[in-house]
Amino acid sequence: MAMGRFFFHAVEDVDGRWACRRGRQQLDSHAQLAQAIEHLTTVAAQHRPSEVLVHHVDGQVLSVAMLD
């Protein structure tokens, strides 16, 4: 049976920090978006296929990496 895609999320907090999440589980947080993306891309590479999404406070959502 084929596994589905894993989704990892960098979620902007109102204080400007970035929470790294997989589902509802918070993995950690970072002061800079680039740090959060780097961390999540590394984790996502261990759980292929996966996708890294960025959620901004204003509601904008961007896919920044797809790892197959």
C-alpha positions, 0 to 999 in steps of 0.5 A: 500500500502506498503512503501519502505525502507528508506535509511540514509547515512553517507557520508565522506567529504574531510575534514574528517567529516561525513555528515548525510543525508536522500536523498539529505537532510543533517541532520547534521555532525559529526567529527567521523564516530561512532557518525554519525552511532549512530545518523543515527541508532537512526533516522532510528529506527523511520522510519522502514524499513530502512538501514544505509549506509556509503559512504567513499571518496574513493568510498567504500559503506558499509551497517552498519544497516538494521532495519525492 
